[in-house]
Amino acid sequence: MTSFEKKKKIQVLVIGSGPGGAVTAMTCAENGMDVLLLEEGAKWDRSDYGDSATQGMRRLYRNRGMTPIVGKTPIGYVEGRCYGGSSEINSGFWHRTPNEILLRWKARYDLQYASPEEMEPYFGWAENQVTIEYYRGDLPPSTRLFKEGVEAMGWSAVEVPRMASSCSGKNRCASGCPTDAKRSMSRTLLPKAEAMGVTVITNCRVKMILRSGRRAVGVLAGLTRSDGSEELVRIDAEHVFVCCGPTETPALLRRSGIRYHVGASFNLHPMLKVSARFNEPVNSHETVLPLVQIKEFWPEISLGGAYFSPGHLALNLSENGLDYQRIMEHYRSMATYYVAVRGSGKGSVHASLTTDRSTHIRYELSHRDMWYLSQGFARLCMLLLAAGATELYPTVHGQKPITTELEAVGWLDRTLPKKAVSLTTVHGFCACPMGERQDRCAVDSFGRVRHFENLRINDASMLPDSPGVNPQGSIMGFARRNALHFVKESS
């Protein structure tokens, strides 16, 4: 028997152990509340981290890293499904929600008590918990070359701090940090929460939220036993926080019959990658990913560096088939970079009608998305050529290698064809936007679901729209703010 089966009713039930769920569980526990946290994925030993990309995806990712976002232009989406959620597999880049975005959320969604000044203590708390620092070692070649390109173009760029204290640059972020340098949830907030009395149950997928009138009374969950069998369990709770992430949170709510502005406004950061070949060894597969991002064209366009391995390079090159096979021989002199845009298209998340384990995600790129992707693509190519790249290989079907500035600059006046681009994303949000605008928002300014007294959301799905930056800082800051408001309201 597990510990939660012996309890009559849980005071606070948290679903999901990523940044939102971990912050929520710890905040409630440190204020004396009885907390149970459920995680769909497994808890892995540190010895299981830093393995091959294939093994990492099997252990730590949802759908082994192959979650499709359908639309006229399909987009590959990856997220974590393990103890610690996506914090176990991301790069650790850290941004606070930009002031402009906070003001926009106030104007468009009437988000209350979220000015830059009001959010300051919550961001500061989160940064102390995960030890935000700049890279201590010499900048790796992929970063140095990128910076040289930025300087040659006369643009502005910044090194982005990371929650990776004493990073040794082993390039294993995407498979789980094997050195504990990355301060993911499994190394920081979750152990603290458990020390405060939080019970964590892994391998437990919540299938449905149980309701009675305006209250959530508990959940039905499938608990996977050590022999692979599944047991259906009911868990009663006084308060429920859904922190399953930008796609699984709306899917769970919709499976449970909760649909008011839920899942109809999903958004993301569409990302196009370009692999660059240089005349010198870069060895990107052995060093930390490029640490510099360009904010010259922010908030609509960001340029930066992507995770690199021979396998990822082969996948990127596969857009043009056999023409690029010869390039793999030169992977040691290559690095991969990206252009990402602040999505303005229309997306949605729906639960499957036939199974509780399938979530349907859709996103249609807007004309503005494609225009900004084209603008960013042109500028990224010009930058990399200025940095000394001899050939550029974009994830654009039918596009020949770019070798001259004239070939690159032409895309400033043209739009990439939707059917030719191969896009990915690791940033999703706003499927259940928060704010006081009842015509737009699924939850109020502190994450409480409309028409419910005790059901709350506290993860990326509540961000009102695209923040234009890596979202973990936003998620943790708002989760802390919302959880403290709940504690105060409940006392």
C-alpha positions, 0 to 999 in steps of 0.5 A: 500500500502506498502512503496516500492510500492510507489517508482519508483526504489530502489537503493539497493535491498537486498534479505534475512535478515540473517547475510549476508543480515543484514550486507549488508543492514546496510553497504549500508544504513550507506553510504547514499544509499536507501535500501530495504530488503526483507525477506521471513519469518515473524518478530516475537515478543520477546514474541514468542521466547523461546517457545517449540521446536515444536513452534520454528520450526514452526515459525523460521525454513524453512520447520519446521526444516525438510529440507532433503539433499538427497543422498545415506546417507540422511542428515537432514538440518536446517536453519532459515526462519524469520527476522534475518535468522539463527542467530535467531536459532543458538548457537551463537558460533563465529569463525573467518575464520582460517588463514589456510583456507584463504590461501587455498582459495587464492591458490585454488580459487585465492580469492583476498584481503582476507589475515588474515591481510586484513580481520582483520578489517572486523572481528573486526567490526563484533565482535563489532556489536554482542558483542563477549564474553565468558560465564560468569557463572559457566560452566554447567555440560555438559561442565565440564564433556566434559572438564574433558574428554579432560584433561583425554585424554591429548588433547587440547580444547578451550571454544568458545566465543559466540555472547551471552552477559550475557547469562543466560543459559536457553537452548532456543537458538534453539527456539529464545533467549527469554532474548535478550542475544544472539545478533542475527540480529533481536537484533543488525544490523537490528534495526540499519539498519532500523533506518538508513532508510532501509525499511524491508518487511517480508513475501515476497518471491522472485520468480525470478530475472528480467534481461536485458542483463548483468544487473539485473533490479529487481525481481518478489516477492510473498507478503503474506498478513495478510489474507494469500493471496499472491500478485505478485509484481514487484520491480525494482532496480539499484543493487541487492544483493542475501543473501538468504543462502547457498541453497536458493541463488543458487536456486533463481539464477537458477530459474532466468536462472543464472547457471554459476558455480551456485549450482554445488559445495555445501558443508557442515559439516556432523555431527554425534551425540552421547548421553552420560549417566552419573552417576550424574545429568547433566540437559542439558535440562535446561542449555546452550549447551556445550561450549567447542570444540576440535581442536586437530584434526582440520581442518578435525575433530571437536568435541563438544556439541550439543543442548539438549532437551528431544525431540531431545534426543528421535529423536536421540535414535529413530535410534534404535527404542524400544531398547532405549525407557527405556533410556528416563527415564534417560534424566536428567543425559544425554547430547549430543555431536557431531563429525563434519567433513570438508566435501569433498564430492560432493553436488549440489542445484537445483530449482524445475521445478514445484514450486518456493517453493521447492529446491532440495539439494543433497550431496554424502559423500566422502570416506574421509568424512566417514573415518574422521567421524569414526575417530572422532566417536571413539575419541569422545566415548573414551573421553566421557567414560574417562569423566565418561559416563556409556553408549553411544548412537550414531545415528548409526542404529544397533549400540549397546550402547558403554560401554568400551574403546575397543568398541570405539577404534575399530572404529579407524581402521574401517569405519562406514557404510554409510547406517547406520549413521544418519547425520545432519548439520546446516552449508552449504556453497560454492554453489556459490564460490567466487574468480578469478578462472573463471573455479571454481567460480560463483562470483568474489572476492567481490561477483559480479555474473559472466557476470553481472554488478549489481548482487551480492551474500553476504552470506554463499553460496559465501564461496569457500569451507568448513571453518571447523568452525561455519561459521557466523563469516566468513559470516559477515566478508566477507559480510562487506568487500564486501559491503564496496567494493561495496559502494566505487565502486559505489561512 
